[in-house]
C-alpha cells in the first residue's frame, strides 16, 4: 500500500470530503486559467477580449453595436468549442445590454 493510500485511509469521511472539495476547486482554477477567462476591474469574470467589451461599452452608435451583435451571433452559430461559444455569447450580451442603455430599441 502506498503512502498516499495510507494517508487517505487515515482520514475521516469529513476530512476526505474536504480534501476532495479542495482538489476539485484547484482543478477548476487551473482549467479557468488555461482557457483564458479574464476578469475586469469588478468581481465578474467574462470570457474573451477585454478590449472588445471596452469598445462595446464605449460606443453609442446603434448601427455599429448591432453589427457587433450580428458578428458575434454568426460566430456563435459556427463555434467549434464551448469556450468559443462562451465568448461570442458574452459579446452578444454586452452589445445587447449597451444597445438597451443607449436607446437603440426605441
N, CA, C and O of each residue as an XYZ file, in Angstrom:
424
protein
N       0.840     -1.166      0.000
C       0.000      0.000      0.000
C       0.894      1.241      0.000
O       1.844      1.333      0.777
N       0.581      2.178     -0.868
C       1.405      3.379     -0.984
C       1.138      4.329      0.176
O       0.146      4.204      0.894
N       2.039      5.268      0.337
C       1.887      6.266      1.396
C       0.641      7.111      1.206
O      -0.006      7.490      2.183
N       0.298      7.409     -0.032
C      -0.894      8.202     -0.314
C      -2.155      7.433      0.076
O      -3.093      8.014      0.622
N      -2.179      6.138     -0.201
C      -3.330      5.313      0.180
C      -3.481      5.264      1.704
O      -4.588      5.373      2.231
N      -2.350      5.097      2.404
C      -2.400      5.067      3.870
C      -2.875      6.410      4.404
O      -3.700      6.458      5.316
N      -2.363      7.499      3.845
C      -2.787      8.840      4.260
C      -4.292      8.988      4.087
O      -4.983      9.465      4.987
N      -4.797      8.578      2.930
C      -6.228      8.735      2.631
C      -7.088      7.895      3.579
O      -8.128      8.360      4.047
N      -6.666      6.679      3.857
C      -7.453      5.794      4.708
C      -7.491      6.276      6.156
O      -8.425      5.953      6.890
N      -6.508      7.027      6.566
C      -6.475      7.535      7.943
C      -7.383      8.747      8.140
O      -7.614      9.169      9.273
N      -7.889      9.299      7.070
C      -8.759     10.479      7.161
C     -10.190     10.045      7.416
O     -10.643      9.015      6.915
N     -10.898     10.848      8.206
C     -12.318     10.587      8.436
C     -13.103     10.961      7.179
O     -12.561     11.583      6.265
N     -14.373     10.580      7.137
C     -15.213     10.907      5.978
C     -15.284     12.403      5.737
O     -15.252     12.847      4.589
N     -15.382     13.186      6.804
C     -15.447     14.645      6.664
C     -14.153     15.217      6.105
O     -14.177     16.116      5.264
N     -13.037     14.703      6.567
C     -11.743     15.164      6.058
C     -11.568     14.779      4.591
O     -11.039     15.559      3.798
N     -12.011     13.576      4.233
C     -11.922     13.150      2.837
C     -12.776     14.047      1.950
O     -12.365     14.418      0.851
N     -13.962     14.390      2.432
C     -14.849     15.267      1.679
C     -14.217     16.644      1.496
O     -14.251     17.199      0.398
N     -13.647     17.192      2.551
C     -12.996     18.497      2.478
C     -11.814     18.463      1.505
O     -11.667     19.360      0.674
N     -10.979     17.438      1.607
C      -9.828     17.316      0.711
C     -10.271     17.151     -0.740
O      -9.656     17.706     -1.650
N     -11.342     16.385     -0.948
C     -11.873     16.220     -2.301
C     -12.379     17.543     -2.855
O     -12.149     17.854     -4.023
N     -13.063     18.319     -2.032
C     -13.549     19.637     -2.457
C     -12.414     20.578     -2.810
O     -12.493     21.311     -3.795
N     -11.365     20.561     -2.012
C     -10.195     21.395     -2.295
C      -9.560     20.973     -3.619
O      -9.147     21.820     -4.411
N      -9.484     19.676     -3.853
C      -8.904     19.178     -5.107
C      -9.739     19.611     -6.308
O      -9.186     20.026     -7.327
N     -11.054     19.522     -6.201
C     -11.935     19.938     -7.300
C     -11.772     21.435     -7.557
O     -11.684     21.855     -8.711
N     -11.731     22.242     -6.500
C     -11.547     23.683     -6.648
C     -10.222     23.993     -7.340
O     -10.160     24.866     -8.206
N      -9.174     23.287     -6.964
C      -7.869     23.505     -7.590
C      -7.914     23.187     -9.080
O      -7.353     23.923     -9.892
N      -8.577     22.099     -9.439
C      -8.697     21.730    -10.855
C      -9.481     22.798    -11.618
O      -9.095     23.177    -12.724
N     -10.568     23.279    -11.040
C     -11.369     24.319    -11.698
C     -10.567     25.604    -11.899
O     -10.672     26.241    -12.947
N      -9.780     25.982    -10.921
C      -8.949     27.180    -11.054
C      -7.907     27.021    -12.163
O      -7.666     27.948    -12.936
N      -7.303     25.860    -12.233
C      -6.309     25.597    -13.281
C      -6.975     25.625    -14.659
O      -6.432     26.202    -15.602
N      -8.148     25.003    -14.774
C      -8.847     24.987    -16.062
C      -9.279     26.385    -16.484
O      -9.162     26.734    -17.658
N      -9.774     27.189    -15.554
C     -10.198     28.536    -15.927
C      -9.002     29.374    -16.367
O      -9.121     30.187    -17.283
N      -7.871     29.187    -15.735
C      -6.663     29.905    -16.163
C      -6.193     29.400    -17.527
O      -5.760     30.189    -18.367
N      -6.278     28.102    -17.746
C      -5.817     27.521    -19.006
C      -6.668     27.963    -20.184
O      -6.153     28.095    -21.294
N      -7.949     28.192    -19.972
C      -8.829     28.588    -21.061
C      -8.961     30.093    -21.198
O      -9.776     30.569    -21.987
N      -8.179     30.848    -20.449
C      -8.055     32.281    -20.669
C      -9.214     33.137    -20.228
O      -9.431     34.199    -20.811
N      -9.965     32.734    -19.235
C     -11.025     33.601    -18.743
C     -10.365     34.779    -18.064
O      -9.481     34.628    -17.221
N     -10.823     35.967    -18.460
C     -10.218     37.171    -17.906
C     -11.234     37.898    -17.064
O     -12.438     37.809    -17.303
N     -10.746     38.611    -16.088
C     -11.671     39.377    -15.263
C     -11.381     40.847    -15.441
O     -10.239     41.254    -15.651
N     -12.411     41.622    -15.356
C     -12.271     43.067    -15.441
C     -11.921     43.619    -14.083
O     -11.418     42.898    -13.221
N     -12.188     44.906    -13.886
C     -11.859     45.519    -12.622
C     -12.827     45.107    -11.520
O     -12.499     45.207    -10.338
N     -14.028     44.641    -11.901
C     -15.015     44.219    -10.914
C     -14.830     42.766    -10.548
O     -13.785     42.170    -10.812
N     -15.869     42.195     -9.930
C     -15.759     40.812     -9.497
C     -16.237     39.835    -10.570
O     -16.092     38.623    -10.413
N     -16.805     40.356    -11.654
C     -17.328     39.459    -12.682
C     -16.202     38.955    -13.574
O     -15.193     39.629    -13.782
N     -16.402     37.782    -14.079
C     -15.439     37.174    -14.978
C     -16.108     36.979    -16.325
O     -17.171     36.366    -16.422
N     -15.471     37.510    -17.372
C     -16.048     37.394    -18.707
C     -15.032     36.767    -19.644
O     -13.863     37.153    -19.659
N     -15.489     35.794    -20.428
C     -14.583     35.169    -21.395
C     -14.369     36.081    -22.592
O     -15.249     36.864    -22.951
N     -13.216     35.977    -23.198
C     -12.952     36.765    -24.394
C     -12.014     37.922    -24.126
O     -11.285     37.947    -23.134
N     -12.054     38.874    -25.036
C     -11.131     40.009    -25.011
C     -11.708     41.198    -24.247
O     -12.818     41.649    -24.528
N     -10.950     41.692    -23.288
C     -11.380     42.867    -22.524
C     -11.530     44.083    -23.433
O     -12.381     44.938    -23.187
N     -10.709     44.169    -24.481
C     -10.796     45.331    -25.375
C     -12.097     45.322    -26.186
O     -12.629     46.387    -26.500
N     -12.613     44.143    -26.529
C     -13.895     44.072    -27.234
C     -15.002     44.585    -26.327
O     -15.842     45.378    -26.752
N     -15.003     44.132    -25.072
C     -16.008     44.615    -24.118
C     -15.869     46.125    -23.913
O     -16.871     46.832    -23.809
N     -14.657     46.609    -23.854
C     -14.422     48.040    -23.669
C     -14.950     48.847    -24.860
O     -15.590     49.883    -24.680
N     -14.677     48.365    -26.073
C     -15.174     49.048    -27.275
C     -16.695     49.088    -27.298
O     -17.285     50.113    -27.640
N     -17.326     47.989    -26.938
C     -18.793     47.934    -26.908
C     -19.327     48.916    -25.875
O     -20.264     49.664    -26.155
N     -18.741     48.919    -24.691
C     -19.215     49.790    -23.614
C     -19.033     51.269    -23.944
O     -19.783     52.112    -23.451
N     -18.045     51.587    -24.772
C     -17.764     52.983    -25.093
C     -18.609     53.514    -26.250
O     -18.665     54.724    -26.469
N     -19.256     52.632    -26.982
C     -19.974     53.047    -28.184
C     -21.424     53.430    -27.890
O     -22.085     52.848    -27.030
N     -21.894     54.434    -28.641
C     -23.318     54.778    -28.613
C     -23.891     54.735    -30.031
O     -24.988     55.235    -30.283
N     -23.142     54.135    -30.945
C     -23.543     54.007    -32.344
C     -24.358     52.718    -32.503
O     -23.808     51.617    -32.512
N     -25.667     52.878    -32.627
C     -26.560     51.711    -32.680
C     -26.260     50.800    -33.860
O     -26.352     49.579    -33.735
N     -25.903     51.374    -34.999
C     -25.592     50.562    -36.181
C     -24.341     49.724    -35.926
O     -24.309     48.537    -36.252
N     -23.325     50.333    -35.351
C     -22.088     49.613    -35.048
C     -22.338     48.534    -34.000
O     -21.854     47.410    -34.136
N     -23.089     48.871    -32.955
C     -23.388     47.895    -31.913
C     -24.165     46.704    -32.472
O     -23.899     45.558    -32.108
N     -25.123     46.978    -33.354
C     -25.893     45.887    -33.967
C     -24.977     45.016    -34.819
O     -25.130     43.795    -34.843
N     -24.034     45.631    -35.511
C     -23.083     44.865    -36.327
C     -22.212     43.968    -35.441
O     -21.897     42.839    -35.817
N     -21.824     44.471    -34.265
C     -21.029     43.655    -33.336
C     -21.854     42.474    -32.839
O     -21.361     41.350    -32.753
N     -23.116     42.744    -32.512
C     -24.010     41.674    -32.076
C     -24.166     40.627    -33.176
O     -24.053     39.428    -32.922
N     -24.425     41.089    -34.403
C     -24.639     40.163    -35.522
C     -23.401     39.324    -35.804
O     -23.514     38.126    -36.063
N     -22.218     39.937    -35.756
C     -20.975     39.196    -35.994
C     -20.776     38.139    -34.914
O     -20.422     36.998    -35.211
N     -21.004     38.523    -33.663
C     -20.859     37.555    -32.573
C     -21.882     36.427    -32.709
O     -21.570     35.269    -32.431
N     -23.100     36.761    -33.135
C     -24.137     35.747    -33.331
C     -23.730     34.760    -34.421
O     -23.876     33.550    -34.246
N     -23.228     35.260    -35.530
C     -22.767     34.375    -36.612
C     -21.643     33.467    -36.131
O     -21.642     32.267    -36.408
N     -20.677     34.052    -35.402
C     -19.565     33.257    -34.887
C     -20.043     32.235    -33.867
O     -19.514     31.126    -33.795
N     -21.050     32.612    -33.075
C     -21.583     31.699    -32.072
C     -22.221     30.483    -32.730
O     -22.098     29.366    -32.229
N     -22.895     30.696    -33.840
C     -23.580     29.601    -34.522
C     -22.619     28.597    -35.151
O     -22.975     27.436    -35.352
N     -21.407     29.039    -35.460
C     -20.424     28.145    -36.070
C     -19.285     27.786    -35.118
O     -18.302     27.172    -35.533
N     -19.410     28.162    -33.850
C     -18.348     27.916    -32.872
C     -18.095     26.419    -32.724
O     -19.026     25.613    -32.724
N     -16.828     26.069    -32.598
C     -16.469     24.660    -32.512
C     -16.225     24.190    -31.082
O     -16.089     22.989    -30.847
N     -16.169     25.107    -30.128
C     -15.894     24.705    -28.748
C     -16.793     25.455    -27.780
O     -17.383     26.479    -28.122
N     -16.885     24.935    -26.584
C     -17.660     25.598    -25.540
C     -17.115     26.967    -25.210
O     -17.874     27.916    -25.011
N     -15.779     27.074    -25.150
C     -15.171     28.371    -24.828
C     -15.493     29.395    -25.913
O     -15.818     30.544    -25.611
N     -15.404     28.983    -27.157
C     -15.695     29.901    -28.265
C     -17.148     30.369    -28.193
O     -17.437     31.543    -28.423
N     -18.043     29.465    -27.880
C     -19.457     29.851    -27.717
C     -19.624     30.772    -26.519
O     -20.437     31.695    -26.566
N     -18.874     30.543    -25.450
C     -18.963     31.396    -24.261
C     -18.582     32.835    -24.579
O     -19.284     33.767    -24.184
N     -17.458     33.023    -25.299
C     -17.067     34.405    -25.505
C     -17.905     35.088    -26.570
O     -18.128     36.295    -26.477
N     -18.378     34.366    -27.582
C     -19.256     35.019    -28.555
C     -20.595     35.378    -27.906
O     -21.166     36.429    -28.198
N     -21.089     34.514    -27.034
C     -22.321     34.835    -26.309
C     -22.099     36.036    -25.393
O     -22.980     36.885    -25.260
N     -20.938     36.110    -24.767
C     -20.606     37.255    -23.916
C     -20.626     38.555    -24.702
O     -21.138     39.564    -24.217
N     -20.071     38.544    -25.919
C     -20.083     39.744    -26.763
C     -21.516     40.111    -27.152
O     -21.879     41.288    -27.164
N     -22.334     39.090    -27.473
C     -23.732     39.350    -27.829
C     -24.465     40.003    -26.654
O     -25.200     40.974    -26.833
N     -24.260     39.467    -25.469
C     -24.926     40.011    -24.293
C     -24.465     41.437    -24.000
O     -25.273     42.290    -23.633
N     -23.174     41.693    -24.161
C     -22.650     43.040    -23.915
C     -23.215     44.032    -24.924
O     -23.598     45.143    -24.557
N     -23.270     43.635    -26.196
C     -23.810     44.531    -27.226
C     -25.294     44.795    -26.991
O     -25.756     45.929    -27.121
N     -26.040     43.747    -26.645
C     -27.463     43.908    -26.363
C     -27.683     44.845    -25.176
O     -28.532     45.734    -25.227
N     -26.923     44.643    -24.125
C     -27.038     45.496    -22.934
C     -26.745     46.951    -23.286
O     -27.464     47.858    -22.866
N     -25.684     47.163    -24.061
C     -25.314     48.535    -24.422
C     -26.380     49.160    -25.320
O     -26.700     50.339    -25.165
N     -26.933     48.386    -26.256
C     -27.989     48.924    -27.122
C     -29.205     49.329    -26.298
O     -29.860     50.324    -26.607
N     -29.506     48.576    -25.264
C     -30.619     48.949    -24.375
C     -30.285     50.239    -23.620
O     -31.136     51.116    -23.474
N     -29.065     50.346    -23.153
C     -28.642     51.528    -22.379
C     -28.721     52.810    -23.191
O     -29.109     53.856    -22.671
N     -28.352     52.732    -24.467
C     -28.324     53.959    -25.284
C     -29.610     54.177    -26.078
O     -29.704     55.127    -26.854
N     -30.593     53.311    -25.891
C     -31.902     53.518    -26.508
C     -32.019     53.077    -27.957
O     -32.808     53.647    -28.710
N     -31.268     52.094    -28.353
C     -31.315     51.626    -29.744
C     -32.624     50.900    -30.089
O     -32.993     50.805    -31.259
N     -33.303     50.401    -29.092
C     -34.506     49.607    -29.341
C     -35.788     50.443    -29.369
O     -36.885     49.886    -29.420
N     -35.665     51.716    -29.337
C     -36.862     52.537    -29.490
C     -37.214     53.223    -28.255
O     -38.201     53.957    -28.217
